[in-house]
Amino acid sequence: MKEEFVFSEFDLHLMEQGNEVESYARYLFPKGIEVSSVGEHAVEDTLRLMAERTPVLFQATFIAEDFIVRNDMLKWNPETSLWDLYEVKGTNSLKLDQKERDHVTDVAFQVSVMRRAHVPLGKCYLVHLNKEYIRAGELDTEALFTVDDVTDAVEGRIPEIEPKMAAAMEYLNRESEPSGGCDCVYATRRNHCSTFQYSNAHIPEYSVHDISRIHKTKLENLVEQKIYAIDDVDPEFHKLSEKQTSQVRAHQLQKSVIDTNAIKNELSELKFPLYFFDYEAYAPAIPAFNGYGPYKFIPFQFSIHILREPDGKLEHVEFLHTEFSDPSEAVAQKLQEVYSGGSVIVWHETFEKTFINENIAKRLPHHAGFFKEFNSAMFDLEKIFLAQHYIHHGFRGRTSIKKVLPVIAPEFSYADLNIHEGGQASNEWWRMVGPTSLPEERKEIAKNLKEYCGLDTEAMYVIWKHLMEL
């Protein structure tokens, strides 16, 4: 497999969670039988089981006109003498507002192929997680899922997707790959497909797609003019905003723009002692502990670097929950032991506050007073960069700590760590506390987690110190 098409750890994790959700959804269909074979054999087994009027089939398979589908659940309805289709999604909503990538399109594709295979179809349903469900005791599968009838929506979508199916088939049957890239060239970087760079090799690694908050119309205008490189953009002619202009000019001139007075005013809000704070959390699709719902964060780790006075010695306190149990109470108690007033410095304040309010304080109302005080003391160090008081071409228009730190302090690097980002950290914690990990593995994962989270808070201190020295 070419390197461009290797799934990331995040992609693999999403697939793994999707498979887990589907396995739990099968409990809604206790008489189901899985079609475990593949290819033509799976089609033969499916037709045989259908002929036997098997009540429910898992992974029923159909091939028609070179299209193949495998259903999550296909249920025989004796009242209508038709087969009802159930599609399971590991989300907590229908996602009907995402147009071409929504769940209805997925079901419509299956229905189109199955009709070509002459399957007598009845209703279509989407099975997804119930976002209102809160676990209390044993997992209640019936309450965990919501089943929505999407038959009418699917019928309305089929005329839209069948021409696209034909176009995709024509594309795949070509002897050579067409040139010119994919439609993602009109989308911003975060909306690119995973093979964007392969299909659009002519686009620079840092391009107009990276211009901060660029409007779709402006981006399309640049692309239509074949302007891809930041160096070729004229901020005035292309009507960029003030912040976008600053980003583009910083790159073109390869110079920093630093407003020391504005930075000084921002940092003057801080009160010692300073607590540089970061946490890690895991959000499983299937709630593991009481008081949690689908995709609610489990706070398993935090790191705090403490500076009690301007020229004082930096202290470090860390917490890592290493057991398969709810860490919330232990986190709350440890934070209260450590924090005794002063500024809590974080990166991306909105997420930090929402996490604490929604995922800890609500479950632990007896600690609500402390968390209110803790949240009110937060200072978002990222806002200095969001407000463009400090612009550097090396940031490439981003303000994440992993973009800012290497520019300000090149000697600090996440690349040297075994864990490089938060998603990987949460997955590794889940693996560590799981039943299959060995003692030595747990020890190694714990070490890696502490190094990663500790670098996040030390990075904030290093950036703060650099700003102070300006």
Sequence and secondary structure as in RCSB ss.txt:
>XXXX:A:sequence
MKEEFVFSEFDLHLMEQGNEVESYARYLFPKGIEVSSVGEHAVEDTLRLMAERTPVLFQATFIAEDFIVRNDMLK
WNPETSLWDLYEVKGTNSLKLDQKERDHVTDVAFQVSVMRRAHVPLGKCYLVHLNKEYIRAGELDTEALFTVDDV
TDAVEGRIPEIEPKMAAAMEYLNRESEPSGGCDCVYATRRNHCSTFQYSNAHIPEYSVHDISRIHKTKLENLVEQ
KIYAIDDVDPEFHKLSEKQTSQVRAHQLQKSVIDTNAIKNELSELKFPLYFFDYEAYAPAIPAFNGYGPYKFIPF
QFSIHILREPDGKLEHVEFLHTEFSDPSEAVAQKLQEVYSGGSVIVWHETFEKTFINENIAKRLPHHAGFFKEFN
SAMFDLEKIFLAQHYIHHGFRGRTSIKKVLPVIAPEFSYADLNIHEGGQASNEWWRMVGPTSLPEERKEIAKNLK
EYCGLDTEAMYVIWKHLMEL
>XXXX:A:secstr
  GGG   HHHHHHHHHHHHHHHHHGGG TTEEE    HHHHHHHHHHHHHTT SEEES EEEETTEEEE SEEE
EETTTTEEEEEEEESSSS  TTSGGGSHHHHHHHHHHHHHHTT  EEEEEEEEE TT    SS  HHHHEEEEE 
HHHHHHHHHHHHHHHHHHHHHHT SS  SS  GGGGS GGG  TTHHHHTTTS SSBGGGSTT  HHHHHHHHHT
T  BGGG  TTTTT  HHHHHHHHHHHHT  EE HHHHHHHHTT  SSEEEEEEEEE  SS  STT  TT  EEE
EEEEEEESSTTS  EEEEEE  SSS  HHHHHHHHHHH  SSEEEESSHHHHHHHHIIIIITT GGGHHHHHHHH
HTEEETTHHHHTTSEE GGGTT   HHHHHHHH TT  STTSS  SHHHHHHHHHHHHSTT  HHHHHHHHHHHH
HHHHHHHHHHHHHHHHHHH 
